[in-house]
Each structure stands twice: as C-alpha cells, then as structure tokens.
Amino acid sequence: MSNQKLNTLDDVRDYISHSEQGIKEVTELRQKIYNKLRRCNDEGRISELKKSRDDCTTLLRQLRKNKRIAETIIEDNPKIKENIRIETQARNEAYGLNKKQKQKSKQRSYER
C-alpha cells in the first residue's frame, strides 16, 4: 500500500476501484482453477493447479487488505482533519496566552 504514492482522496478512490477490479479478476481466475481441479485426475496437474489456486488466494488476501486500508483512509480523513484543526487551535491559544504573559511581565518590569 505504501508504494502506491496516494496523495489525494481521489487517488485513494481510484486505487479502491482498481483494487475491486483486480479482486474480481483474480476471483474469476481462482474459480476457473477450482473447476479444473474438480475434473482433473492427473496428480502432477492437480499439484500444479493447487499451487496456482494458493497463489490466487494469497494475491486476493493482499488486494483485500490494501482495499480495506484505503477505505479506512477515506473514512478517517474527516476525523483526522478535525483533530488537526483542534490541535492547531489549542496551540494558537497556548501561544496567545504565552505572548500575553510575556507582555504583562514586560509591562510590570517597566512600571517598577
């Protein structure tokens, strides 16, 4: 997922749509392999088909995981922006208070 260079939410949405297409294609391929396995009688061919099936399953697992992560990014984006806004506001308020305190101490030092 980190090697996809997703910078915007539109990039993430495009990635999700491509992932869904890839999942669909790999699922169809895996189903064809299952069908061939049911009809096959040759032991060598069966082991080859099982290896292909396992590769498809591994790829599907990774595609689904990455899709889930991308969906979480879209879902969490508003929450993250809100947290950043709150944190920025808190820092600005703290900075404003510190600045006022410094001004007060300067005023007091001149008054004495």
N, CA, C and O of each residue as an XYZ file, in Angstrom:
448
protein
N       0.825     -1.185      0.000
C       0.000      0.000      0.000
C       0.870      1.249      0.000
O       0.520      2.228     -0.659
N       1.974      1.250      0.705
C       2.803      2.448      0.815
C       3.522      2.774     -0.493
O       3.943      3.914     -0.691
N       3.669      1.810     -1.377
C       4.359      2.070     -2.631
C       3.429      2.602     -3.716
O       3.850      2.726     -4.866
N       2.191      2.916     -3.388
C       1.221      3.375     -4.371
C       1.274      4.876     -4.608
O       0.718      5.344     -5.602
N       1.914      5.649     -3.747
C       2.024      7.106     -3.878
C       0.652      7.760     -3.994
O       0.367      8.454     -4.970
N      -0.178      7.539     -3.011
C      -1.520      8.116     -2.976
C      -1.457      9.438     -2.220
O      -1.229      9.461     -1.011
N      -1.661     10.546     -2.946
C      -1.528     11.864     -2.334
C      -2.859     12.531     -2.031
O      -2.947     13.335     -1.103
N      -3.886     12.214     -2.790
C      -5.186     12.848     -2.583
C      -6.250     11.785     -2.373
O      -6.018     10.597     -2.601
N      -7.414     12.227     -1.936
C      -8.521     11.288     -1.750
C      -8.974     10.706     -3.080
O      -9.428      9.563     -3.133
N      -8.854     11.484     -4.159
C      -9.214     10.954     -5.477
C      -8.279      9.813     -5.869
O      -8.715      8.829     -6.467
N      -6.994      9.942     -5.535
C      -6.047      8.854     -5.792
C      -6.451      7.603     -5.018
O      -6.370      6.492     -5.541
N      -6.878      7.784     -3.792
C      -7.288      6.651     -2.958
C      -8.541      6.003     -3.542
O      -8.642      4.777     -3.601
N      -9.500      6.833     -3.976
C     -10.726      6.283     -4.579
C     -10.405      5.512     -5.859
O     -10.971      4.445     -6.100
N      -9.495      6.051     -6.685
C      -9.081      5.341     -7.896
C      -8.420      4.017     -7.540
O      -8.656      2.999     -8.191
N      -7.590      4.040     -6.503
C      -6.926      2.814     -6.066
C      -7.952      1.769     -5.624
O      -7.802      0.583     -5.918
N      -8.986      2.210     -4.923
C     -10.032      1.283     -4.480
C     -10.747      0.679     -5.681
O     -11.004     -0.525     -5.704
N     -11.070      1.495     -6.675
C     -11.771      0.959     -7.851
C     -10.887     -0.022     -8.615
O     -11.371     -1.043     -9.102
N      -9.587      0.283     -8.723
C      -8.671     -0.654     -9.380
C      -8.531     -1.940     -8.565
O      -8.436     -3.031     -9.126
N      -8.519     -1.806     -7.256
C      -8.432     -2.985     -6.389
C      -9.664     -3.867     -6.553
O      -9.554     -5.091     -6.626
N     -10.834     -3.241     -6.611
C     -12.065     -4.014     -6.797
C     -12.038     -4.767     -8.118
O     -12.457     -5.922     -8.192
N     -11.541     -4.106     -9.162
C     -11.441     -4.768    -10.467
C     -10.458     -5.932    -10.390
O     -10.732     -7.013    -10.912
N      -9.317     -5.716     -9.743
C      -8.332     -6.788     -9.593
C      -8.880     -7.946     -8.783
O      -8.633     -9.105     -9.115
N      -9.620     -7.649     -7.725
C     -10.221     -8.701     -6.899
C     -11.193     -9.522     -7.730
O     -11.224    -10.749     -7.635
N     -11.979     -8.843     -8.538
C     -12.956     -9.539     -9.382
C     -12.250    -10.468    -10.370
O     -12.659    -11.616    -10.546
N     -11.192     -9.973    -11.012
C     -10.466    -10.778    -11.994
C      -9.806    -11.991    -11.346
O      -9.894    -13.102    -11.870
N      -9.153    -11.784    -10.220
C      -8.458    -12.890     -9.552
C      -9.466    -13.906     -9.021
O      -9.202    -15.108     -9.044
N     -10.619    -13.436     -8.543
C     -11.657    -14.348     -8.057
C     -12.171    -15.226     -9.193
O     -12.368    -16.429     -9.016
N     -12.387    -14.620    -10.363
C     -12.840    -15.400    -11.519
C     -11.789    -16.425    -11.927
O     -12.123    -17.567    -12.242
N     -10.522    -16.022    -11.923
C      -9.442    -16.948    -12.262
C      -9.379    -18.093    -11.262
O      -9.220    -19.251    -11.648
N      -9.504    -17.776     -9.990
C      -9.461    -18.816     -8.961
C     -10.631    -19.782     -9.105
O     -10.473    -20.984     -8.890
N     -11.803    -19.267     -9.467
C     -12.965    -20.139     -9.669
C     -12.728    -21.092    -10.840
O     -13.121    -22.256    -10.779
N     -12.092    -20.610    -11.900
C     -11.763    -21.478    -13.037
C     -10.789    -22.577    -12.604
O     -10.899    -23.726    -13.032
N      -9.845    -22.203    -11.756
C      -8.882    -23.195    -11.266
C      -9.595    -24.244    -10.419
O      -9.306    -25.435    -10.538
N     -10.533    -23.811     -9.558
C     -11.317    -24.760     -8.766
C     -12.080    -25.716     -9.680
O     -12.129    -26.918     -9.417
N     -12.667    -25.198    -10.736
C     -13.413    -26.049    -11.664
C     -12.497    -27.064    -12.332
O     -12.871    -28.227    -12.481
N     -11.308    -26.644    -12.734
C     -10.349    -27.565    -13.342
C      -9.913    -28.622    -12.331
O      -9.730    -29.785    -12.690
N      -9.747    -28.225    -11.075
C      -9.344    -29.173    -10.029
C     -10.386    -30.269     -9.842
O     -10.040    -31.432     -9.635
N     -11.641    -29.903     -9.914
C     -12.710    -30.891     -9.729
C     -12.695    -31.958    -10.814
O     -13.027    -33.115    -10.555
N     -12.317    -31.578    -12.013
C     -12.368    -32.512    -13.144
C     -11.049    -33.230    -13.396
O     -11.004    -34.181    -14.177
N      -9.992    -32.795    -12.757
C      -8.663    -33.313    -13.056
C      -8.404    -34.636    -12.327
O      -8.812    -34.825    -11.181
N      -7.708    -35.553    -13.031
C      -7.352    -36.847    -12.446
C      -5.839    -37.041    -12.358
O      -5.381    -37.939    -11.651
N      -5.069    -36.241    -13.043
C      -3.616    -36.353    -13.078
C      -3.018    -35.704    -11.823
O      -3.266    -34.530    -11.549
N      -2.230    -36.474    -11.067
C      -1.659    -35.989     -9.807
C      -0.722    -34.798    -10.014
O      -0.740    -33.853     -9.226
N       0.083    -34.838    -11.051
C       1.004    -33.733    -11.325
C       0.253    -32.452    -11.643
O       0.610    -31.374    -11.169
N      -0.775    -32.581    -12.438
C      -1.596    -31.420    -12.812
C      -2.363    -30.891    -11.593
O      -2.543    -29.682    -11.448
N      -2.814    -31.800    -10.720
C      -3.540    -31.389     -9.510
C      -2.642    -30.533     -8.619
O      -3.073    -29.493     -8.120
N      -1.389    -30.968     -8.417
C      -0.484    -30.189     -7.562
C      -0.180    -28.827     -8.195
O      -0.048    -27.827     -7.490
N      -0.071    -28.795     -9.519
C       0.158    -27.533    -10.225
C      -1.040    -26.589    -10.066
O      -0.869    -25.392     -9.837
N      -2.247    -27.137    -10.189
C      -3.457    -26.333    -10.038
C      -3.614    -25.837     -8.601
O      -4.042    -24.706     -8.375
N      -3.266    -26.687     -7.630
C      -3.353    -26.266     -6.230
C      -2.376    -25.131     -5.944
O      -2.692    -24.206     -5.194
N      -1.188    -25.204     -6.544
C      -0.206    -24.128     -6.381
C      -0.760    -22.829     -6.965
O      -0.631    -21.769     -6.352
N      -1.370    -22.908     -8.139
C      -1.972    -21.721     -8.764
C      -3.108    -21.173     -7.909
O      -3.245    -19.960     -7.751
N      -3.911    -22.062     -7.366
C      -5.022    -21.651     -6.505
C      -4.503    -20.940     -5.264
O      -5.044    -19.910     -4.861
N      -3.455    -21.488     -4.660
C      -2.878    -20.870     -3.468
C      -2.282    -19.493     -3.782
O      -2.383    -18.570     -2.974
N      -1.662    -19.362     -4.957
C      -1.124    -18.063     -5.367
C      -2.249    -17.041     -5.535
O      -2.115    -15.887     -5.130
N      -3.352    -17.473     -6.131
C      -4.511    -16.584     -6.298
C      -5.067    -16.171     -4.938
O      -5.425    -15.011     -4.735
N      -5.137    -17.113     -4.019
C      -5.663    -16.817     -2.689
C      -4.765    -15.813     -1.964
O      -5.263    -14.896     -1.310
N      -3.467    -15.980     -2.075
C      -2.524    -15.051     -1.454
C      -2.672    -13.652     -2.051
O      -2.677    -12.656     -1.328
N      -2.790    -13.591     -3.367
C      -2.966    -12.305     -4.031
C      -4.284    -11.652     -3.621
O      -4.335    -10.445     -3.385
N      -5.338    -12.440     -3.538
C      -6.641    -11.914     -3.109
C      -6.567    -11.358     -1.692
O      -7.115    -10.293     -1.408
N      -5.901    -12.068     -0.819
C      -5.767    -11.625      0.565
C      -5.083    -10.260      0.616
O      -5.519     -9.369      1.345
N      -4.008    -10.098     -0.163
C      -3.276     -8.833     -0.173
C      -4.116     -7.711     -0.783
O      -4.133     -6.595     -0.265
N      -4.810     -8.007     -1.878
C      -5.663     -6.989     -2.510
C      -6.773     -6.535     -1.568
O      -7.052     -5.341     -1.461
N      -7.399     -7.477     -0.892
C      -8.485     -7.129      0.033
C      -7.965     -6.321      1.220
O      -8.623     -5.391      1.686
N      -6.787     -6.681      1.699
C      -6.197     -5.954      2.821
C      -5.901     -4.509      2.422
O      -6.218     -3.578      3.163
N      -5.293     -4.325      1.252
C      -4.977     -2.979      0.786
C      -6.239     -2.168      0.524
O      -6.269     -0.965      0.783
N      -7.274     -2.815      0.014
C      -8.545     -2.126     -0.226
C      -9.147     -1.674      1.103
O      -9.649     -0.555      1.215
N      -9.094     -2.532      2.091
C      -9.623     -2.202      3.413
C      -8.862     -1.013      4.015
O      -9.466     -0.127      4.621
N      -7.550     -1.000      3.847
C      -6.738      0.111      4.349
C      -7.123      1.409      3.642
O      -7.259      2.453      4.281
N      -7.298      1.342      2.328
C      -7.677      2.534      1.564
C      -9.052      3.042      1.993
O      -9.262      4.251      2.096
N      -9.978      2.135      2.240
C     -11.306      2.548      2.705
C     -11.222      3.193      4.084
O     -11.955      4.138      4.377
N     -10.342      2.693      4.918
C     -10.144      3.275      6.245
C      -9.575      4.688      6.127
O      -9.939      5.574      6.901
N      -8.688      4.896      5.165
C      -8.119      6.230      4.949
C      -9.225      7.216      4.602
O      -9.277      8.316      5.151
N     -10.104      6.824      3.695
C     -11.202      7.710      3.304
C     -12.131      7.957      4.482
O     -12.591      9.079      4.693
N     -12.403      6.918      5.240
C     -13.310      7.029      6.385
C     -12.724      7.909      7.487
O     -13.450      8.681      8.112
N     -11.426      7.799      7.727
C     -10.783      8.526      8.824
C     -10.359      9.944      8.449
O     -10.013     10.728      9.333
N     -10.377     10.287      7.178
C      -9.902     11.599      6.742
C     -10.611     12.755      7.445
O      -9.929     13.654      7.937
N     -11.946     12.782      7.518
C     -12.590     13.903      8.226
C     -12.218     13.958      9.708
O     -12.067     15.044     10.269
N     -12.072     12.805     10.336
C     -11.700     12.764     11.749
C     -10.300     13.341     11.947
O     -10.054     14.093     12.889
N      -9.395     12.981     11.055
C      -8.019     13.456     11.156
C      -7.963     14.965     10.957
O      -7.270     15.669     11.693
N      -8.694     15.460      9.962
C      -8.713     16.909      9.728
C      -9.267     17.656     10.933
O      -8.757     18.715     11.297
N     -10.304     17.112     11.551
C     -10.892     17.744     12.735
C      -9.889     17.752     13.890
O      -9.759     18.753     14.595
N      -9.182     16.636     14.084
C      -8.174     16.572     15.148
C      -7.044     17.567     14.903
O      -6.551     18.194     15.841
N      -6.635     17.710     13.651
C      -5.581     18.669     13.318
C      -6.060     20.090     13.595
O      -5.310     20.906     14.129
N      -7.309     20.388     13.232
C      -7.862     21.719     13.463
C      -7.906     22.032     14.960
O      -7.546     23.131     15.382
N      -8.348     21.065     15.750
C      -8.426     21.255     17.204
C      -7.035     21.457     17.790
O      -6.834     22.330     18.634
N      -6.084     20.655     17.347
C      -4.711     20.768     17.854
C      -4.103     22.117     17.480
O      -3.435     22.749     18.298
N      -4.332     22.551     16.257
C      -3.821     23.849     15.818
C      -4.441     24.975     16.628
O      -3.753     25.911     17.037
N      -5.733     24.879     16.857
C      -6.427     25.891     17.647
C      -5.881     25.926     19.078
O      -5.677     27.002     19.640
N      -5.646     24.755     19.662
C      -5.109     24.691     21.025
C      -3.707     25.298     21.079
O      -3.378     26.011     22.028
N      -2.889     25.025     20.082
C      -1.536     25.595     20.058
C      -1.585     27.110     19.896
O      -0.832     27.841     20.539
N      -2.482     27.566     19.030
C      -2.611     29.018     18.844
C      -3.065     29.692     20.130
O      -2.566     30.762     20.477
N      -3.998     29.081     20.834
C      -4.458     29.634     22.104
C      -3.331     29.637     23.125
O      -3.148     30.616     23.848
N      -2.578     28.546     23.187
C      -1.459     28.476     24.127
C      -0.403     29.515     23.767
O       0.165     30.154     24.653
N      -0.145     29.684     22.512
C       0.834     30.682     22.067
C       0.341     32.084     22.399
O       1.113     32.938     22.834
N      -0.941     32.309     22.191
C      -1.524     33.610     22.527
C      -1.426     33.898     24.007
O      -1.122     35.029     24.385
N      -1.672     32.911     24.864
C      -1.561     33.096     26.311
C      -0.124     33.373     26.705
O       0.139     34.257     27.520
N       0.802     32.631     26.140
C       2.214     32.842     26.458
C       2.651     34.236     26.036
O       3.418     34.890     26.742
N       2.174     34.685     24.908
C       2.538     36.003     24.419
C       1.992     37.084     25.348
O       2.689     38.051     25.656
N       0.733     36.919     25.797
C       0.136     37.880     26.722
C       0.886     37.891     28.047
O       1.104     38.957     28.623
N       1.280     36.726     28.535
C       2.011     36.657     29.797
C       3.349     37.380     29.677
O       3.771     38.074     30.602
N       4.010     37.216     28.541
C       5.284     37.893     28.339
C       5.076     39.402     28.292
O       5.886     40.160     28.827
N       4.004     39.834     27.660
C       3.719     41.260     27.594
C       3.454     41.819     28.988
O       3.908     42.915     29.316
N       2.724     41.070     29.804
C       2.441     41.524     31.161
C       3.730     41.660     31.954
O       3.914     42.637     32.680
N       4.607     40.703     31.823
C       5.847     40.771     32.582
C       6.696     41.940     32.108
O       7.394     42.561     32.909
N       6.647     42.243     30.843
C       7.382     43.401     30.347
C       6.785     44.683     30.910
O       7.515     45.593     31.303
N       5.466     44.752     30.947
C       4.816     45.942     31.469
C       5.148     46.111     32.946
O       5.385     47.231     33.398
N       5.166     45.051     33.680
C       5.470     45.134     35.105
C       6.907     45.587     35.327
O       7.183     46.366     36.240
N       7.805     45.108     34.509
C       9.192     45.491     34.706
C       9.402     46.975     34.412
O      10.279     47.595     35.014
N       8.644     47.542     33.529
C       8.762     48.973     33.241
C       8.081     49.827     34.306
O       8.502     50.956     34.562
N       7.043     49.298     34.918
C       6.305     50.050     35.918
C       7.107     50.196     37.201
O       6.916     51.188     37.904
N       7.947     49.318     37.531
C       8.687     49.357     38.796
C       9.719     50.367     38.749
O      10.449     50.549     39.723
